[in-house]
Amino acid sequence: MPACGTQLAGPTWGNVGPVVVIRSRLLRAGQPAEDVDCATWQQVCADRANLLWVDAATPSADELAHLFAAFGVTEHAATILRHTNRRPIVRVYRDHFLVTALGLDVREDEPSPSIKVIELDLLVGRNFLVSIHKRPRPLPFGDELEQRVVSNPHLGRLPATYLLYVLLDTLVGGYSREFDEVEDNVERLEEQLLREPGRGALDKATVFKRHVLNLRRLVAPHREAFGILAAADIPLIREENVEVYFRDLLEHVEDVVDRLDHARDVLTGAFNLYISNISHRSNQELRVLTLLSAVLLPMTVITGLFGTNFTLSEYNSWQLFYVMLAGMGLLAAAMLGFMRWRHWL
């Protein structure tokens, strides 16, 4: 049997100290949460008044085998838990069910934002929940989750399915906080596109639009998985009457997806306004050049005519030179007046 509480360097959730690879927490109504040894898991679960939460961070193959044996995990579920899926799923078995969700660690670094995906596998039984994630460091939302579990004196009398709701709700709440910064960046980028058109802003908008679309691709599939939880098709959820919490969770995910859709639409609208602004400025510049060309063209014809190499008696009169200049001025004024009358100016 592998030792429980194997440690890695780094802080624990909300505490100072090393990270524990496998951490077991016993939750009882009206009592503070306490750590238990992995050798007592089956004994703890035998008491229906207990609620056991086991969190495993990057467990080894031996540690996974011990987990599967202690909680009677089916071979199919064990196969899923051994591999990386990177897609939210729900699988139901006779005595337990499996939920896979994705945690997101979003870095809004310029000029290239990044997304780190943390797959979270959750094995839920009648009075136990096992969370497995292939990440040695604490989860991005780990502090809040630990606080919610420790500060809820009634959680011990609630079923493991409610603990699952608390964990998933904390996960989705983490999405909301991450996307607050995304929305702020979208608004700043929209202002920059309209105020300072240029190639740099256009490239940034293209990169950020792709970033928002990637976030949506990762979050949107949770609607299908959480919809299964909210439909109460799983016996453990139906027996405990907790489907109303998962309906609320599903609405929360829908809100997050709507926010991402709105951010995408804002970027698309800003991009279209940017293109329109550039086209308008180009049209204004072409309009000025066209007007100048139209005004100068007759003058070019006149000066070209008078520059021909033929000797005429009229060329010997200096007064005609000033007549030509006056005629060119009057012609230019007449053309500008006509353009103003036609509202071309």
C-alpha positions in Angstrom: 0.0 0.0 0.0 1.5 3.4 -0.9 2.0 5.8 1.9 -0.7 8.4 2.3 0.4 12.0 2.6 3.3 11.9 0.2 4.7 15.4 -0.1 6.1 17.6 -2.8 7.7 21.0 -2.5 5.3 24.0 -2.5 2.5 25.5 -0.4 -0.7 23.7 0.5 -4.1 25.2 0.1 -4.4 28.1 2.4 -1.5 26.9 4.6 2.3 27.2 4.7 4.0 23.9 4.2 4.7 21.2 1.6 2.0 20.0 -0.9 0.5 16.7 0.0 0.0 14.4 -3.0 -2.9 12.6 -1.3 -4.8 14.4 1.3 -7.8 12.9 3.1 -10.4 15.1 4.9 -13.1 13.8 7.2 -16.2 16.0 7.4 -18.8 15.5 10.1 -21.7 17.7 11.0 -20.9 20.3 13.7 -17.3 19.2 13.8 -14.2 20.8 12.3 -12.7 19.0 9.3 -9.8 16.7 10.2 -7.1 14.8 8.2 -7.3 11.0 8.3 -4.9 8.3 7.2 -5.5 6.5 3.9 -5.5 3.2 5.7 -8.8 4.1 7.4 -10.7 5.1 4.3 -12.9 2.0 4.2 -13.6 2.2 7.9 -14.5 5.9 7.6 -16.8 5.3 4.7 -18.6 2.5 6.6 -20.2 5.1 8.8 -22.9 6.9 6.9 -22.5 9.9 9.1 -19.1 10.6 7.7 -18.2 12.4 4.6 -14.8 11.7 3.2 -13.0 14.0 0.7 -9.8 12.7 -0.8 -7.7 15.0 -3.0 -4.9 13.4 -5.0 -2.4 15.7 -6.8 -0.3 13.9 -9.5 -0.7 10.5 -7.9 1.6 7.7 -9.0 0.3 4.4 -10.5 0.6 2.6 -7.1 -1.3 5.4 -5.4 -4.1 5.3 -8.0 -4.3 1.5 -7.7 -4.8 2.0 -3.9 -7.5 4.5 -4.5 -9.3 2.3 -6.9 -9.2 -0.7 -4.6 -10.3 1.3 -1.5 -13.4 2.7 -3.2 -14.3 -0.2 -5.4 -13.7 1.7 -8.7 -14.9 -0.1 -11.8 -12.3 -1.0 -14.4 -13.8 1.3 -17.0 -13.7 4.3 -14.5 -10.2 3.4 -13.6 -9.1 3.5 -17.2 -10.6 7.0 -17.6 -8.9 8.2 -14.5 -5.5 6.9 -15.6 -5.6 9.0 -18.8 -5.9 12.6 -19.8 -9.3 13.4 -21.4 -9.3 17.2 -21.7 -13.1 17.2 -22.2 -15.9 17.5 -19.6 -17.7 14.1 -19.2 -20.0 12.3 -16.8 -20.0 8.5 -16.5 -22.4 6.7 -14.2 -21.7 3.3 -12.6 -23.6 1.3 -10.1 -22.2 2.6 -6.8 -20.5 5.7 -7.9 -20.2 8.1 -10.8 -17.3 10.0 -12.5 -17.2 13.7 -13.5 -14.4 15.3 -15.4 -14.2 19.1 -15.4 -11.5 21.6 -16.6 -9.9 24.2 -14.4 -8.4 27.2 -16.2 -5.3 29.2 -15.2 -5.5 32.2 -17.5 -2.6 34.6 -17.9 -3.5 37.9 -19.6 0.1 38.6 -20.6 0.8 40.9 -23.5 1.2 40.5 -26.4 0.3 36.8 -26.1 -2.2 35.7 -23.4 -2.0 32.0 -22.4 -4.3 29.4 -20.9 -3.2 26.5 -18.7 -5.8 23.7 -18.5 -6.0 21.6 -15.4 -8.1 18.4 -15.8 -10.0 17.6 -12.6 -11.4 14.1 -12.3 -14.1 13.7 -9.6 -15.2 10.2 -8.3 -18.4 10.5 -6.3 -19.9 7.8 -4.0 -22.6 7.9 -1.4 -20.4 9.4 1.3 -17.1 10.0 -0.4 -15.6 12.2 -3.1 -12.2 11.7 -4.7 -10.7 14.6 -6.7 -7.7 13.8 -8.9 -5.7 16.4 -10.8 -2.4 16.1 -12.6 -0.9 19.3 -11.1 1.6 19.2 -8.3 0.9 22.9 -7.4 -2.3 24.0 -5.6 -5.4 24.5 -7.8 -6.1 28.1 -8.8 -9.3 28.0 -6.9 -8.0 25.8 -4.1 -7.9 28.4 -1.3 -11.6 29.4 -1.8 -12.7 25.7 -2.0 -10.8 24.8 1.2 -12.4 27.9 3.0 -15.9 26.9 1.9 -15.5 23.4 3.0 -13.9 24.2 6.4 -16.3 27.1 7.2 -19.5 25.1 6.5 -20.5 23.3 9.8 -23.4 21.5 8.0 -21.4 20.0 5.2 -20.8 16.8 7.1 -24.5 16.0 7.2 -24.9 16.7 3.5 -24.3 14.0 0.9 -21.1 13.7 -1.3 -23.1 15.0 -4.2 -23.5 18.4 -2.5 -19.7 18.4 -1.9 -19.4 17.8 -5.6 -21.6 20.9 -6.2 -19.5 23.0 -3.9 -16.3 22.0 -5.7 -17.8 22.6 -9.2 -19.4 25.9 -8.1 -16.0 27.0 -6.9 -14.5 26.0 -10.2 -17.0 27.9 -12.2 -16.7 30.9 -9.8 -13.0 30.8 -10.7 -14.0 31.2 -14.4 -15.9 34.3 -13.5 -12.9 35.9 -11.8 -10.6 35.0 -14.6 -12.9 36.4 -17.2 -13.3 39.7 -15.4 -9.8 40.6 -16.6 -10.6 39.3 -20.0 -13.5 41.6 -20.3 -11.4 44.6 -19.1 -8.8 43.8 -21.7 -11.5 43.6 -24.4 -12.8 47.0 -23.4 -9.4 48.6 -23.5 -8.6 47.0 -26.8 -11.9 48.3 -28.3 -11.0 51.9 -27.2 -7.5 51.5 -28.6 -8.9 50.3 -32.0 -11.2 53.3 -32.3 -8.7 55.9 -31.0 -5.4 54.7 -32.4 -5.9 52.7 -35.6 -2.7 51.0 -36.6 -1.2 47.6 -37.4 -0.3 46.9 -33.8 -3.8 47.3 -32.5 -5.1 45.1 -35.4 -2.7 42.3 -34.6 -3.5 42.5 -30.9 -7.3 42.3 -31.7 -6.7 39.2 -33.8 -4.7 37.5 -31.1 -7.2 38.4 -28.4 -10.2 37.2 -30.4 -8.5 33.8 -30.8 -7.8 33.8 -27.1 -11.5 34.4 -26.3 -12.6 31.7 -28.7 -10.2 29.2 -27.1 -11.7 30.0 -23.7 -15.2 29.5 -25.0 -14.2 26.1 -26.5 -12.9 25.0 -23.1 -15.9 26.2 -21.1 -18.9 25.6 -23.4 -18.7 21.7 -23.3 -19.3 21.9 -19.5 -23.0 22.7 -20.3 -23.6 19.2 -21.6 -21.8 17.5 -18.7 -23.5 19.7 -16.0 -26.8 19.2 -17.8 -26.6 15.5 -17.1 -26.1 16.3 -13.4 -29.0 18.8 -13.4 -31.3 16.3 -15.1 -31.3 14.0 -12.0 -30.6 10.9 -14.2 -28.0 9.8 -11.7 -29.4 7.7 -8.8 -27.2 9.3 -6.1 -28.3 12.8 -7.2 -32.0 11.8 -7.5 -32.1 10.1 -4.1 -30.5 13.1 -2.3 -32.7 15.7 -4.1 -29.7 17.9 -4.9 -30.4 18.4 -8.6 -31.7 21.9 -7.9 -28.1 22.9 -7.0 -26.8 21.6 -10.3 -29.5 23.5 -12.2 -28.1 26.6 -10.6 -24.6 25.5 -11.5 -25.7 25.0 -15.1 -27.2 28.5 -15.2 -23.9 29.8 -13.9 -22.0 28.1 -16.7 -24.5 29.5 -19.2 -23.8 33.0 -17.8 -20.0 32.5 -18.3 -20.5 31.3 -21.8 -22.7 34.3 -22.6 -20.0 36.6 -21.2 -17.5 35.1 -23.5 -19.9 35.4 -26.5 -20.4 39.1 -25.6 -16.6 39.6 -25.4 -16.2 37.9 -28.8 -19.0 40.1 -30.3 -17.4 43.2 -28.9 -14.1 42.3 -30.5 -15.8 41.6 -33.8 -17.7 44.9 -33.6 -14.6 46.8 -32.8 -12.8 45.1 -35.7 -15.5 46.1 -38.1 -15.5 49.6 -36.8 -11.8 49.7 -37.2 -12.1 48.6 -40.8 -14.8 51.2 -41.4 -12.7 53.9 -39.8 -9.7 53.1 -41.9 -11.9 53.0 -45.1 -13.5 56.4 -44.1 -10.0 58.0 -43.6 -8.8 56.5 -46.9 -11.9 57.9 -48.7 -11.4 61.3 -47.2 -7.8 61.3 -48.4 -8.8 60.2 -51.9 -11.5 62.8 -51.9 -9.0 65.6 -51.2 -6.6 64.3 -53.8 -9.4 64.0 -56.4 -10.5 67.6 -55.7 -7.0 68.9 -56.0 -6.6 67.0 -59.3 -9.8 68.3 -60.7 -8.9 71.9 -59.8 -5.4 71.7 -61.1 -6.2 69.8 -64.3 -7.5 72.8 -66.3 -4.6 74.9 -65.1 -2.3 72.2 -66.4 -4.0 72.3 -69.8 -3.7 76.1 -70.0 -0.1 76.2 -69.0 0.6 73.3 -71.4 -1.0 75.2 -74.2 0.9 78.4 -73.5 4.1 76.4 -73.3 4.0 75.2 -76.9 6.9 76.1 -79.1 5.0 78.2 -81.7 5.6 81.9 -82.3 2.3 83.8 -82.1 1.8 87.6 -82.1 -0.3 87.3 -78.9 2.8 86.0 -77.0 4.5 89.4 -77.5 1.9 91.1 -75.2 2.8 91.0 -71.6 -0.8 91.9 -70.5 -2.0 88.4 -71.8 0.1 86.7 -69.1 -1.8 88.4 -66.3 -5.1 87.7 -68.2 -4.1 84.0 -68.2 -3.4 84.1 -64.4 -6.7 85.8 -63.7 -8.5 83.3 -65.9 -6.9 80.4 -64.1 -7.9 81.8 -60.7 -11.5 82.4 -61.8 -11.7 78.9 -63.2 -10.4 77.4 -60.0 -12.9 79.5 -57.9 -15.7 78.5 -60.2 -14.9 74.8 -59.9 -14.7 75.0 -56.1 -18.0 76.8 -56.1 -19.6 74.2 -58.2 -18.3 71.4 -56.0 -19.6 73.2 -52.9 -23.0 73.6 -54.6 -23.1 69.9 -55.4 -22.1 69.1 -51.7 -18.9 67.5 -52.7 -17.0 69.7 -50.3 
